[in-house]
Amino acid sequence: MILSLPALRALREAHRGSFVTVIANPAYFELLNGRYYADRVLSIDRADVSACLAGRPRGGDGVEFLFREADLVVNWLPGPSDEFSIRLAGLGPGRLLSAAPVRRPAGGRHRTEIFFDAIGRAPKGDETDHPTLFPSEADREAGRQALGRLGLTGLPLIAIQPGSGSPSKCWPAERYVSLASRLRERLGLIPVFFLGPAEGRSSLKPVGGELSSFPVVRDLPLPALSGALQQCRVYVGNDSGVTHLAASLGLATIALFGPTDPAEWGPRGARVTILSRHGPCGRDGERPAEPCRCLERIPVEEVYEGICAACMAGDAGR
């Protein structure tokens, strides 16, 4: 979702005054709802949406009417022989743009640029350099409350998110614990582990007991998570959606990359530092071999030094 923001912003700027509806998974895209990018977010799992995409529109004034009366429909859903595009075109919107930017080969470009291909133009200048989210005050308050329940109000926090959608993209969990201990002992920072569904896997079992000595925030909805991250000085995490989220909030972000290529998938932002050991197991978009050892070549000290540099830069900017 974050990688699409520059293209979505370009669409918003090109169609000022338009009412923008995003149809997607609301668990992820609620961060756009009423927050600049979208005036409304509808669930892609709604029955009338599914009926339209399956070529069985129900008629009436539901989603079929929305598609039919829209001045522009941008379809980023992949489908055999562009079947979704054919069905959407049959509903008669004013203009239809269709592409599959997530699955399309990048050809050496960053994935944000591929989303611009999907809206029919090339990015201009630094349009893809700073994907930006705009959390609401309610989001920030929800984040403050989540941290407040753990007694973490007004303290020097560092966010740690040790998970990812694939175990091969995770820095070893024991190194995150070692890093957290070092940050607490040497810098006086308070490491906060943010855990979600990806951390329910076996990757954290070896350090489960050690995590009990650190504050842990679990399973926050993305709006509240964005608000909580904004209360932290620095974020460190793997190649994951939450890492992109932190970067899009303007947070000093240390991103650890192994099998995936940061030149294509890395988070972007003025305060992003990428520590990479991208190797042969992640080349050319191939699925990395399991287990992938790329990330094991990033030592704790290198990550610690990156965080120190981010803290110093932040202090200098105050």
Rosetta blueprint (number, residue, H / E / L):
1 M L
2 I H
3 L H
4 S H
5 L H
6 P H
7 A H
8 L H
9 R H
10 A H
11 L H
12 R H
13 E H
14 A H
15 H L
16 R L
17 G L
18 S L
19 F L
20 V L
21 T E
22 V E
23 I E
24 A E
25 N L
26 P H
27 A H
28 Y H
29 F H
30 E H
31 L H
32 L H
33 N E
34 G L
35 R L
36 Y L
37 Y L
38 A E
39 D L
40 R E
41 V E
42 L E
43 S E
44 I L
45 D L
46 R L
47 A H
48 D H
49 V H
50 S H
51 A H
52 C H
53 L H
54 A L
55 G L
56 R L
57 P L
58 R L
59 G L
60 G L
61 D L
62 G L
63 V H
64 E H
65 F H
66 L H
67 F H
68 R H
69 E H
70 A L
71 D L
72 L L
73 V E
74 V E
75 N E
76 W L
77 L L
78 P L
79 G L
80 P H
81 S H
82 D H
83 E H
84 F H
85 S H
86 I H
87 R H
88 L H
89 A H
90 G H
91 L L
92 G L
93 P L
94 G L
95 R L
96 L E
97 L E
98 S E
99 A L
100 A L
101 P L
102 V L
103 R L
104 R L
105 P L
106 A L
107 G L
108 G L
109 R L
110 H L
111 R H
112 T H
113 E H
114 I H
115 F H
116 F H
117 D H
118 A L
119 I L
120 G L
121 R L
122 A L
123 P L
124 K L
125 G L
126 D L
127 E L
128 T L
129 D L
130 H L
131 P L
132 T L
133 L L
134 F L
135 P L
136 S L
137 E H
138 A H
139 D H
140 R H
141 E H
142 A H
143 G H
144 R H
145 Q H
146 A H
147 L H
148 G H
149 R L
150 L L
151 G L
152 L L
153 T L
154 G L
155 L L
156 P L
157 L E
158 I E
159 A E
160 I E
161 Q E
162 P L
163 G L
164 S L
165 G L
166 S L
167 P H
168 S H
169 K H
170 C L
171 W L
172 P L
173 A H
174 E H
175 R H
176 Y H
177 V H
178 S H
179 L H
180 A H
181 S H
182 R H
183 L H
184 R H
185 E H
186 R H
187 L H
188 G L
189 L L
190 I E
191 P E
192 V E
193 F E
194 F E
195 L E
196 G L
197 P H
198 A H
199 E H
200 G H
201 R L
202 S H
203 S H
204 L H
205 K H
206 P H
207 V H
208 G L
209 G L
210 E H
211 L H
212 S H
213 S H
214 F L
215 P L
216 V E
217 V E
218 R E
219 D L
220 L L
221 P L
222 L H
223 P H
224 A H
225 L H
226 S H
227 G H
228 A H
229 L H
230 Q L
231 Q L
232 C L
233 R L
234 V E
235 Y E
236 V E
237 G E
238 N E
239 D L
240 S L
241 G H
242 V H
243 T H
244 H H
245 L H
246 A H
247 A H
248 S H
249 L L
250 G L
251 L L
252 A E
253 T E
254 I E
255 A E
256 L E
257 F E
258 G L
259 P L
260 T L
261 D L
262 P H
263 A H
264 E H
265 W H
266 G L
267 P L
268 R L
269 G L
270 A L
271 R L
272 V E
273 T E
274 I E
275 L E
276 S E
277 R L
278 H L
279 G L
280 P H
281 C H
282 G H
283 R H
284 D H
285 G H
286 E L
287 R L
288 P L
289 A L
290 E L
291 P L
292 C L
293 R L
294 C H
295 L H
296 E H
297 R H
298 I L
299 P L
300 V H
301 E H
302 E H
303 V H
304 Y H
305 E H
306 G H
307 I H
308 C H
309 A H
310 A H
311 C H
312 M H
313 A H
314 G H
315 D H
316 A H
317 G L
318 R L
